Amino acid sequence: ASIPGAIIEILVKKGDKVKKDQKLVIMEAMKMETTITAKTDGIVEEIFVKEMKIVEAGELLIQLSKEN
C-alpha cells in the first residue's frame, strides 16, 4: 500500500490470472476509496490481507508471479 488505510474489498483470489492495470484491491484512506491495480501481468501467488484489515504504508498486499 502506498498510504495507510483499511481494505474494503479484495477483487481477486489466489491463482487468478491478472493483467497490467487490473483492479486488485479497494481500500479506504483519508475517507476516500482508492483502487490498487496490478503493475504487470501475472498470477496471484499470495494475498497477505483480509477485508476490513488496517494496513500501513509500504505493507505488501498481494504477491504476483509472472505467467509462464
PDB file as gemmi writes it, atoms N, CA and C in Angstrom:
CRYST1    1.000    1.000    1.000  90.00  90.00  90.00 P 1                      
ATOM      1  N   ALA A   1       0.853  -1.185   0.000  1.00  0.00           N  
ATOM      2  CA  ALA A   1       0.000   0.000   0.000  1.00  0.00           C  
ATOM      3  C   ALA A   1       0.890   1.236   0.000  1.00  0.00           C  
ATOM      4  N   SER A   2       0.504   2.225  -0.763  1.00  0.00           N  
ATOM      5  CA  SER A   2       1.301   3.451  -0.811  1.00  0.00           C  
ATOM      6  C   SER A   2       0.970   4.385   0.346  1.00  0.00           C  
ATOM      7  N   ILE A   3      -0.218   4.215   0.937  1.00  0.00           N  
ATOM      8  CA  ILE A   3      -0.635   5.014   2.092  1.00  0.00           C  
ATOM      9  C   ILE A   3      -1.366   4.106   3.072  1.00  0.00           C  
ATOM     10  N   PRO A   4      -1.403   4.468   4.363  1.00  0.00           N  
ATOM     11  CA  PRO A   4      -2.154   3.639   5.307  1.00  0.00           C  
ATOM     12  C   PRO A   4      -3.655   3.746   5.058  1.00  0.00           C  
ATOM     13  N   GLY A   5      -4.389   2.674   5.364  1.00  0.00           N  
ATOM     14  CA  GLY A   5      -5.839   2.688   5.187  1.00  0.00           C  
ATOM     15  C   GLY A   5      -6.442   1.344   5.524  1.00  0.00           C  
ATOM     16  N   ALA A   6      -7.730   1.188   5.233  1.00  0.00           N  
ATOM     17  CA  ALA A   6      -8.460  -0.050   5.511  1.00  0.00           C  
ATOM     18  C   ALA A   6      -8.821  -0.737   4.200  1.00  0.00           C  
ATOM     19  N   ILE A   7      -8.643  -2.046   4.164  1.00  0.00           N  
ATOM     20  CA  ILE A   7      -9.013  -2.829   2.985  1.00  0.00           C  
ATOM     21  C   ILE A   7     -10.535  -2.974   2.970  1.00  0.00           C  
ATOM     22  N   ILE A   8     -11.170  -2.485   1.919  1.00  0.00           N  
ATOM     23  CA  ILE A   8     -12.628  -2.550   1.779  1.00  0.00           C  
ATOM     24  C   ILE A   8     -13.040  -3.834   1.053  1.00  0.00           C  
ATOM     25  N   GLU A   9     -12.354  -4.133  -0.056  1.00  0.00           N  
ATOM     26  CA  GLU A   9     -12.732  -5.298  -0.860  1.00  0.00           C  
ATOM     27  C   GLU A   9     -11.515  -5.830  -1.596  1.00  0.00           C  
ATOM     28  N   ILE A  10     -11.388  -7.157  -1.624  1.00  0.00           N  
ATOM     29  CA  ILE A  10     -10.349  -7.826  -2.406  1.00  0.00           C  
ATOM     30  C   ILE A  10     -11.033  -8.383  -3.646  1.00  0.00           C  
ATOM     31  N   LEU A  11     -10.572  -7.979  -4.815  1.00  0.00           N  
ATOM     32  CA  LEU A  11     -11.264  -8.279  -6.069  1.00  0.00           C  
ATOM     33  C   LEU A  11     -10.722  -9.511  -6.791  1.00  0.00           C  
ATOM     34  N   VAL A  12      -9.652 -10.122  -6.270  1.00  0.00           N  
ATOM     35  CA  VAL A  12      -9.047 -11.301  -6.895  1.00  0.00           C  
ATOM     36  C   VAL A  12      -8.878 -12.390  -5.842  1.00  0.00           C  
ATOM     37  N   LYS A  13      -8.566 -13.603  -6.309  1.00  0.00           N  
ATOM     38  CA  LYS A  13      -8.263 -14.696  -5.384  1.00  0.00           C  
ATOM     39  C   LYS A  13      -6.983 -15.386  -5.844  1.00  0.00           C  
ATOM     40  N   LYS A  14      -6.391 -16.142  -4.936  1.00  0.00           N  
ATOM     41  CA  LYS A  14      -5.152 -16.848  -5.236  1.00  0.00           C  
ATOM     42  C   LYS A  14      -5.345 -17.715  -6.477  1.00  0.00           C  
ATOM     43  N   GLY A  15      -4.390 -17.638  -7.403  1.00  0.00           N  
ATOM     44  CA  GLY A  15      -4.451 -18.421  -8.635  1.00  0.00           C  
ATOM     45  C   GLY A  15      -5.042 -17.675  -9.817  1.00  0.00           C  
ATOM     46  N   ASP A  16      -5.675 -16.522  -9.570  1.00  0.00           N  
ATOM     47  CA  ASP A  16      -6.259 -15.736 -10.665  1.00  0.00           C  
ATOM     48  C   ASP A  16      -5.167 -15.182 -11.576  1.00  0.00           C  
ATOM     49  N   LYS A  17      -5.429 -15.201 -12.887  1.00  0.00           N  
ATOM     50  CA  LYS A  17      -4.562 -14.505 -13.841  1.00  0.00           C  
ATOM     51  C   LYS A  17      -5.024 -13.060 -13.900  1.00  0.00           C  
ATOM     52  N   VAL A  18      -4.081 -12.131 -13.821  1.00  0.00           N  
ATOM     53  CA  VAL A  18      -4.423 -10.712 -13.884  1.00  0.00           C  
ATOM     54  C   VAL A  18      -3.604 -10.030 -14.973  1.00  0.00           C  
ATOM     55  N   LYS A  19      -4.143  -8.950 -15.472  1.00  0.00           N  
ATOM     56  CA  LYS A  19      -3.475  -8.150 -16.495  1.00  0.00           C  
ATOM     57  C   LYS A  19      -3.004  -6.836 -15.882  1.00  0.00           C  
ATOM     58  N   LYS A  20      -1.993  -6.246 -16.482  1.00  0.00           N  
ATOM     59  CA  LYS A  20      -1.494  -4.948 -16.024  1.00  0.00           C  
ATOM     60  C   LYS A  20      -2.660  -3.965 -15.915  1.00  0.00           C  
ATOM     61  N   ASP A  21      -2.689  -3.204 -14.836  1.00  0.00           N  
ATOM     62  CA  ASP A  21      -3.707  -2.189 -14.535  1.00  0.00           C  
ATOM     63  C   ASP A  21      -5.059  -2.767 -14.107  1.00  0.00           C  
ATOM     64  N   GLN A  22      -5.175  -4.100 -13.980  1.00  0.00           N  
ATOM     65  CA  GLN A  22      -6.415  -4.698 -13.466  1.00  0.00           C  
ATOM     66  C   GLN A  22      -6.566  -4.343 -11.992  1.00  0.00           C  
ATOM     67  N   LYS A  23      -7.798  -4.068 -11.568  1.00  0.00           N  
ATOM     68  CA  LYS A  23      -8.071  -3.735 -10.170  1.00  0.00           C  
ATOM     69  C   LYS A  23      -7.900  -4.976  -9.303  1.00  0.00           C  
ATOM     70  N   LEU A  24      -7.149  -4.823  -8.195  1.00  0.00           N  
ATOM     71  CA  LEU A  24      -6.889  -5.930  -7.277  1.00  0.00           C  
ATOM     72  C   LEU A  24      -7.585  -5.742  -5.936  1.00  0.00           C  
ATOM     73  N   VAL A  25      -7.499  -4.533  -5.389  1.00  0.00           N  
ATOM     74  CA  VAL A  25      -7.974  -4.244  -4.036  1.00  0.00           C  
ATOM     75  C   VAL A  25      -8.571  -2.846  -4.011  1.00  0.00           C  
ATOM     76  N   ILE A  26      -9.654  -2.689  -3.252  1.00  0.00           N  
ATOM     77  CA  ILE A  26     -10.196  -1.356  -2.975  1.00  0.00           C  
ATOM     78  C   ILE A  26      -9.938  -1.078  -1.505  1.00  0.00           C  
ATOM     79  N   MET A  27      -9.321   0.076  -1.227  1.00  0.00           N  
ATOM     80  CA  MET A  27      -9.058   0.437   0.161  1.00  0.00           C  
ATOM     81  C   MET A  27      -9.558   1.844   0.429  1.00  0.00           C  
ATOM     82  N   GLU A  28      -9.796   2.123   1.692  1.00  0.00           N  
ATOM     83  CA  GLU A  28     -10.232   3.456   2.099  1.00  0.00           C  
ATOM     84  C   GLU A  28      -9.089   4.109   2.856  1.00  0.00           C  
ATOM     85  N   ALA A  29      -8.732   5.306   2.405  1.00  0.00           N  
ATOM     86  CA  ALA A  29      -7.678   6.075   3.063  1.00  0.00           C  
ATOM     87  C   ALA A  29      -8.128   7.526   3.106  1.00  0.00           C  
ATOM     88  N   MET A  30      -8.059   8.120   4.256  1.00  0.00           N  
ATOM     89  CA  MET A  30      -8.463   9.516   4.443  1.00  0.00           C  
ATOM     90  C   MET A  30      -9.884   9.760   3.928  1.00  0.00           C  
ATOM     91  N   LYS A  31     -10.790   8.813   4.218  1.00  0.00           N  
ATOM     92  CA  LYS A  31     -12.214   8.880   3.856  1.00  0.00           C  
ATOM     93  C   LYS A  31     -12.466   8.871   2.350  1.00  0.00           C  
ATOM     94  N   MET A  32     -11.478   8.421   1.579  1.00  0.00           N  
ATOM     95  CA  MET A  32     -11.632   8.292   0.128  1.00  0.00           C  
ATOM     96  C   MET A  32     -11.285   6.862  -0.270  1.00  0.00           C  
ATOM     97  N   GLU A  33     -12.047   6.309  -1.223  1.00  0.00           N  
ATOM     98  CA  GLU A  33     -11.730   4.976  -1.723  1.00  0.00           C  
ATOM     99  C   GLU A  33     -10.627   5.075  -2.768  1.00  0.00           C  
ATOM    100  N   THR A  34      -9.663   4.170  -2.668  1.00  0.00           N  
ATOM    101  CA  THR A  34      -8.537   4.104  -3.589  1.00  0.00           C  
ATOM    102  C   THR A  34      -8.472   2.693  -4.146  1.00  0.00           C  
ATOM    103  N   THR A  35      -8.231   2.565  -5.442  1.00  0.00           N  
ATOM    104  CA  THR A  35      -8.116   1.252  -6.066  1.00  0.00           C  
ATOM    105  C   THR A  35      -6.649   0.938  -6.300  1.00  0.00           C  
ATOM    106  N   ILE A  36      -6.233  -0.244  -5.862  1.00  0.00           N  
ATOM    107  CA  ILE A  36      -4.870  -0.721  -6.090  1.00  0.00           C  
ATOM    108  C   ILE A  36      -4.924  -1.629  -7.316  1.00  0.00           C  
ATOM    109  N   THR A  37      -4.045  -1.376  -8.290  1.00  0.00           N  
ATOM    110  CA  THR A  37      -4.052  -2.139  -9.535  1.00  0.00           C  
ATOM    111  C   THR A  37      -2.748  -2.918  -9.706  1.00  0.00           C  
ATOM    112  N   ALA A  38      -2.793  -3.912 -10.593  1.00  0.00           N  
ATOM    113  CA  ALA A  38      -1.607  -4.716 -10.902  1.00  0.00           C  
ATOM    114  C   ALA A  38      -0.617  -3.876 -11.697  1.00  0.00           C  
ATOM    115  N   LYS A  39       0.641  -3.968 -11.335  1.00  0.00           N  
ATOM    116  CA  LYS A  39       1.696  -3.233 -12.040  1.00  0.00           C  
ATOM    117  C   LYS A  39       2.151  -3.970 -13.297  1.00  0.00           C  
ATOM    118  N   THR A  40       1.798  -5.265 -13.392  1.00  0.00           N  
ATOM    119  CA  THR A  40       2.228  -6.102 -14.500  1.00  0.00           C  
ATOM    120  C   THR A  40       1.247  -7.268 -14.671  1.00  0.00           C  
ATOM    121  N   ASP A  41       1.303  -7.947 -15.803  1.00  0.00           N  
ATOM    122  CA  ASP A  41       0.549  -9.188 -15.979  1.00  0.00           C  
ATOM    123  C   ASP A  41       1.125 -10.242 -15.036  1.00  0.00           C  
ATOM    124  N   GLY A  42       0.295 -11.153 -14.561  1.00  0.00           N  
ATOM    125  CA  GLY A  42       0.807 -12.223 -13.710  1.00  0.00           C  
ATOM    126  C   GLY A  42      -0.297 -13.067 -13.125  1.00  0.00           C  
ATOM    127  N   ILE A  43       0.084 -13.892 -12.161  1.00  0.00           N  
ATOM    128  CA  ILE A  43      -0.839 -14.778 -11.454  1.00  0.00           C  
ATOM    129  C   ILE A  43      -0.767 -14.422  -9.977  1.00  0.00           C  
ATOM    130  N   VAL A  44      -1.926 -14.347  -9.331  1.00  0.00           N  
ATOM    131  CA  VAL A  44      -1.965 -14.033  -7.899  1.00  0.00           C  
ATOM    132  C   VAL A  44      -1.358 -15.218  -7.149  1.00  0.00           C  
ATOM    133  N   GLU A  45      -0.177 -14.999  -6.584  1.00  0.00           N  
ATOM    134  CA  GLU A  45       0.561 -16.038  -5.863  1.00  0.00           C  
ATOM    135  C   GLU A  45       0.114 -16.111  -4.402  1.00  0.00           C  
ATOM    136  N   GLU A  46      -0.071 -14.946  -3.787  1.00  0.00           N  
ATOM    137  CA  GLU A  46      -0.420 -14.892  -2.363  1.00  0.00           C  
ATOM    138  C   GLU A  46      -1.162 -13.599  -2.070  1.00  0.00           C  
ATOM    139  N   ILE A  47      -2.134 -13.666  -1.154  1.00  0.00           N  
ATOM    140  CA  ILE A  47      -2.858 -12.481  -0.678  1.00  0.00           C  
ATOM    141  C   ILE A  47      -2.545 -12.357   0.809  1.00  0.00           C  
ATOM    142  N   PHE A  48      -1.957 -11.234   1.203  1.00  0.00           N  
ATOM    143  CA  PHE A  48      -1.469 -11.049   2.572  1.00  0.00           C  
ATOM    144  C   PHE A  48      -2.436 -10.283   3.466  1.00  0.00           C  
ATOM    145  N   VAL A  49      -3.563  -9.835   2.927  1.00  0.00           N  
ATOM    146  CA  VAL A  49      -4.502  -9.023   3.708  1.00  0.00           C  
ATOM    147  C   VAL A  49      -5.900  -9.633   3.664  1.00  0.00           C  
ATOM    148  N   LYS A  50      -6.739  -9.177   4.565  1.00  0.00           N  
ATOM    149  CA  LYS A  50      -8.150  -9.570   4.596  1.00  0.00           C  
ATOM    150  C   LYS A  50      -8.993  -8.301   4.550  1.00  0.00           C  
ATOM    151  N   GLU A  51     -10.239  -8.446   4.111  1.00  0.00           N  
ATOM    152  CA  GLU A  51     -11.144  -7.294   4.079  1.00  0.00           C  
ATOM    153  C   GLU A  51     -11.323  -6.741   5.485  1.00  0.00           C  
ATOM    154  N   MET A  52     -11.397  -5.430   5.586  1.00  0.00           N  
ATOM    155  CA  MET A  52     -11.559  -4.657   6.821  1.00  0.00           C  
ATOM    156  C   MET A  52     -10.274  -4.585   7.658  1.00  0.00           C  
ATOM    157  N   LYS A  53      -9.162  -5.095   7.145  1.00  0.00           N  
ATOM    158  CA  LYS A  53      -7.882  -5.004   7.848  1.00  0.00           C  
ATOM    159  C   LYS A  53      -7.274  -3.620   7.612  1.00  0.00           C  
ATOM    160  N   ILE A  54      -6.666  -3.072   8.647  1.00  0.00           N  
ATOM    161  CA  ILE A  54      -5.931  -1.811   8.525  1.00  0.00           C  
ATOM    162  C   ILE A  54      -4.512  -2.146   8.069  1.00  0.00           C  
ATOM    163  N   VAL A  55      -4.042  -1.452   7.040  1.00  0.00           N  
ATOM    164  CA  VAL A  55      -2.688  -1.682   6.531  1.00  0.00           C  
ATOM    165  C   VAL A  55      -1.868  -0.404   6.650  1.00  0.00           C  
ATOM    166  N   GLU A  56      -0.568  -0.582   6.725  1.00  0.00           N  
ATOM    167  CA  GLU A  56       0.362   0.541   6.826  1.00  0.00           C  
ATOM    168  C   GLU A  56       0.957   0.843   5.454  1.00  0.00           C  
ATOM    169  N   ALA A  57       1.461   2.051   5.286  1.00  0.00           N  
ATOM    170  CA  ALA A  57       2.160   2.416   4.057  1.00  0.00           C  
ATOM    171  C   ALA A  57       3.346   1.474   3.877  1.00  0.00           C  
ATOM    172  N   GLY A  58       3.529   0.960   2.675  1.00  0.00           N  
ATOM    173  CA  GLY A  58       4.632   0.064   2.380  1.00  0.00           C  
ATOM    174  C   GLY A  58       4.332  -1.407   2.627  1.00  0.00           C  
ATOM    175  N   GLU A  59       3.182  -1.724   3.219  1.00  0.00           N  
ATOM    176  CA  GLU A  59       2.830  -3.117   3.513  1.00  0.00           C  
ATOM    177  C   GLU A  59       2.475  -3.852   2.221  1.00  0.00           C  
ATOM    178  N   LEU A  60       2.983  -5.080   2.084  1.00  0.00           N  
ATOM    179  CA  LEU A  60       2.701  -5.903   0.915  1.00  0.00           C  
ATOM    180  C   LEU A  60       1.278  -6.449   1.013  1.00  0.00           C  
ATOM    181  N   LEU A  61       0.477  -6.223  -0.027  1.00  0.00           N  
ATOM    182  CA  LEU A  61      -0.921  -6.658  -0.030  1.00  0.00           C  
ATOM    183  C   LEU A  61      -1.098  -7.966  -0.793  1.00  0.00           C  
ATOM    184  N   ILE A  62      -0.577  -7.997  -2.019  1.00  0.00           N  
ATOM    185  CA  ILE A  62      -0.743  -9.155  -2.904  1.00  0.00           C  
ATOM    186  C   ILE A  62       0.569  -9.395  -3.635  1.00  0.00           C  
ATOM    187  N   GLN A  63       0.951 -10.673  -3.742  1.00  0.00           N  
ATOM    188  CA  GLN A  63       2.156 -11.029  -4.491  1.00  0.00           C  
ATOM    189  C   GLN A  63       1.741 -11.656  -5.810  1.00  0.00           C  
ATOM    190  N   LEU A  64       2.311 -11.163  -6.903  1.00  0.00           N  
ATOM    191  CA  LEU A  64       2.063 -11.720  -8.229  1.00  0.00           C  
ATOM    192  C   LEU A  64       3.305 -12.455  -8.706  1.00  0.00           C  
ATOM    193  N   SER A  65       3.102 -13.555  -9.433  1.00  0.00           N  
ATOM    194  CA  SER A  65       4.216 -14.221 -10.105  1.00  0.00           C  
ATOM    195  C   SER A  65       3.993 -14.058 -11.603  1.00  0.00           C  
ATOM    196  N   LYS A  66       5.068 -14.149 -12.350  1.00  0.00           N  
ATOM    197  CA  LYS A  66       4.958 -13.991 -13.801  1.00  0.00           C  
ATOM    198  C   LYS A  66       4.319 -15.225 -14.409  1.00  0.00           C  
ATOM    199  N   GLU A  67       3.534 -15.005 -15.468  1.00  0.00           N  
ATOM    200  CA  GLU A  67       2.941 -16.128 -16.204  1.00  0.00           C  
ATOM    201  C   GLU A  67       4.029 -16.824 -16.998  1.00  0.00           C  
ATOM    202  N   ASN A  68       3.886 -18.140 -17.168  1.00  0.00           N  
ATOM    203  CA  ASN A  68       4.866 -18.897 -17.970  1.00  0.00           C  
ATOM    204  C   ASN A  68       4.502 -18.832 -19.427  1.00  0.00           C  
TER     205      ASN A  68                                                      
END                                                                             
